[in-house]
Amino acid sequence: MASDDLLRRAADSRLGSTSQSFFTAASSTRSFKPLRHKKDNVVGDPILYKFHPTLFSKGVQLGDGCMTVKQFRPDDTFLPALETGSGGMAMTREPLEARAGVAPDSEHAIGVTFDITIEETCVGVRDGMGIGFTAQDPDKWPLHRKALPKSAMQFPRTCVVGYSGAWYQQGGRSVLNKGSWEPGRLARGDVVTAVLAGPPANVMRIMVNGKVVAQRPASDCGLPAPGEEPLFGIVDIEGTCVKARLGNRIPWTLEEMMDPTKVTAMAGMKFFASGSIINAEHAD
């Protein structure tokens, strides 16, 4: 056990972790992207998640069949009172599927994962979105007698990271290493992946376009181990993040679909874990 602990510490050191267990992976060339979804050693059907159709903050709106979430902006035609540009939280309708392979550095660890793709951003704001997991079942939230918190930071049994560069979970807030991840710099097309893996991986990590930008022990997140209880994906659409979509690709526009070069490129694309289409050259 002692030798395993020393090896893990050495690996963390190479990745630049601190005593707070937050790190950047700029020095690492290893891919930490979740492995492709498989059932009985065969690539499974795409996992298509949607946002919960009724449990979301008043400062956001859902669209495209509950696949997107967007802040209300000052230029919107119809705005809820006092919610202009305020943003807020949304969460997946279904629990995330618990499976092996979400942490390639510990393939047999059971975990959950989901992707968000940035569709719209704005300027003039420093902070950005938050992303994470919750064990609060949205269907069991008593909306008839209890108001929904505006932010995922106040949602029970939840751990999220992002905003100005900090982790939030029940009972605490921890600041990320300076410069490790600045969500306010996310741009259209960026894919943010959240992973929560149980033992022996014991990790919650965030990736942007496949690069690890934040990580901490899952046991410090105040969440049940994946597989023990249902876990849901949760996001805060705040700051520079105006609109985001579940999955790892923005659908083509009509103009793109009519572009012959795009149609030719379709031959080299295939489904990936979260159900979105990506270029086959980058699928593995």
Summary of the structure (lengths in Angstrom):
residues: 284
radius of gyration: 18.6
end to end distance: 32.5
largest distance: 61.6
contacts: 893
relative contact order: 0.21
helix: 16%
strand: 33%
